[in-house]
Amino acid sequence: MNSPLSSRTARVLAVTAAAAASIAAAAGVATVSTPSFGSFHGQSFSGGNWGGYVSFGSFTTATASWTEPSVTCRSSNDLFAPWVGIDGDGSSTVEQTGVATDCSSGRPVYQAWYEMYPAAPVYYSSSSAPVSAGDHISATVTRTGTNTYELDISDTTKGWSKTISKSLTSKHSSAEAIIESPTDSYPSISGGISFTGVKFNGQSLASTNPAGLDADDRGTATFSPGAIGSDGQSFTMTRH
């Protein structure tokens, strides 16, 4: 079943190609000041601007893997990211990490990031954390204390990993594996996006009473989560 859209948190998870190019490689990460792409919160389309599976409760870990998909940019507005996180559905905070694909330059640009919303997203430099289509990505968000978190992301194809510890006063309301487009505009994604190894608190996704969420694609199509696999830990988001 779909979670009511009114319970969602509207967030910005975006960076223009020009801003991405300005990231300081020497530091490895940089907070990017991004324009607001507006809020899709409370609109009437099914699923809002992000979708996947969410489970409700006070989770301390959320983990997932995926193969970064090959995309074809349909417009310079196309922008999306697969991510894993805690909170975000029914709360005003999100602790999340993933890989963004930005088409503002006319071609897909991949960049790993984390976000402690409502703070701005932080993007890892392409020199220290390069990502290409076809790379295998693994990501985990761990609540290490009442309001402290560790965010881990790795590219096992390229052989790098990033870990950051951050603090945020948060509600501990949910855990999720998601695809999101803050511009409500997805590129053409070959084969959809398949998540594997999805676990919350070390339990398989299927055992945590998850709810499936549709993601709207500018009102012209919908990305929907397929049935959870027989392993209880995998699903694919496909456009229809």
Secondary structure as the mmCIF struct_conf table of DSSP 4:
data_model
#
loop_
_struct_conf.conf_type_id
_struct_conf.id
_struct_conf.beg_label_comp_id
_struct_conf.beg_label_asym_id
_struct_conf.beg_label_seq_id
_struct_conf.end_label_comp_id
_struct_conf.end_label_asym_id
_struct_conf.end_label_seq_id
HELX_LH_PP_P HELX_LH_PP_P1 ASN A 2 PRO A 4
HELX_RH_3T_P HELX_RH_3T_P1 LEU A 5 SER A 7
STRN STRN1 ARG A 8 ARG A 8
HELX_LH_PP_P HELX_LH_PP_P2 THR A 9 ALA A 10
HELX_RH_AL_P HELX_RH_AL_P1 ALA A 17 ALA A 21
TURN_TY1_P TURN_TY1_P1 SER A 22 SER A 22
TURN_TY1_P TURN_TY1_P2 ALA A 25 ALA A 27
BEND BEND1 GLY A 28 GLY A 28
STRN STRN2 VAL A 29 THR A 31
TURN_TY1_P TURN_TY1_P3 HIS A 41 GLY A 42
BEND BEND2 SER A 44 PHE A 45
TURN_TY1_P TURN_TY1_P4 SER A 46 ASN A 49
STRN STRN3 TRP A 50 PHE A 56
BEND BEND3 GLY A 57 GLY A 57
BEND BEND4 THR A 60 THR A 60
STRN STRN4 THR A 61 THR A 67
HELX_LH_PP_P HELX_LH_PP_P3 GLU A 68 SER A 70
STRN STRN5 VAL A 71 THR A 72
BEND BEND5 ARG A 74 SER A 75
TURN_TY1_P TURN_TY1_P5 SER A 76 ASN A 77
STRN STRN6 LEU A 79 ASP A 87
STRN STRN7 ASP A 89 ASP A 89
BEND BEND6 GLY A 90 SER A 92
STRN STRN8 VAL A 94 ASP A 102
TURN_TY1_P TURN_TY1_P6 SER A 104 SER A 105
BEND BEND7 GLY A 106 ARG A 107
STRN STRN9 VAL A 109 TYR A 117
TURN_TY1_P TURN_TY1_P7 PRO A 118 PRO A 118
BEND BEND8 ALA A 119 ALA A 119
HELX_LH_PP_P HELX_LH_PP_P4 ALA A 120 PRO A 121
STRN STRN10 VAL A 122 TYR A 124
TURN_TY1_P TURN_TY1_P8 SER A 126 SER A 128
BEND BEND9 ALA A 129 ALA A 129
TURN_TY1_P TURN_TY1_P9 ALA A 133 GLY A 134
STRN STRN11 HIS A 136 ARG A 143
BEND BEND10 GLY A 145 ASN A 147
STRN STRN12 THR A 148 ASP A 155
TURN_TY1_P TURN_TY1_P10 THR A 156 GLY A 159
STRN STRN13 TRP A 160 SER A 167
STRN STRN14 SER A 174 GLU A 180
TURN_TY1_P TURN_TY1_P11 PRO A 182 THR A 183
BEND BEND11 ASP A 184 ASP A 184
HELX_LH_PP_P HELX_LH_PP_P5 TYR A 186 PRO A 187
STRN STRN15 SER A 188 ILE A 189
TURN_TY1_P TURN_TY1_P12 SER A 190 GLY A 191
STRN STRN16 ILE A 193 PHE A 200
TURN_TY1_P TURN_TY1_P13 ASN A 201 GLY A 202
STRN STRN17 GLN A 203 SER A 204
HELX_RH_3T_P HELX_RH_3T_P2 LEU A 205 THR A 208
STRN STRN18 ALA A 211 LEU A 213
STRN STRN19 ALA A 215 ASP A 217
TURN_TY1_P TURN_TY1_P14 ARG A 218 THR A 220
STRN STRN20 ALA A 221 PRO A 225
HELX_LH_PP_P HELX_LH_PP_P6 ALA A 227 GLY A 229
TURN_TY1_P TURN_TY1_P15 SER A 230 ASP A 231
BEND BEND12 GLY A 232 GLN A 233
STRN STRN21 PHE A 235 ARG A 239
#
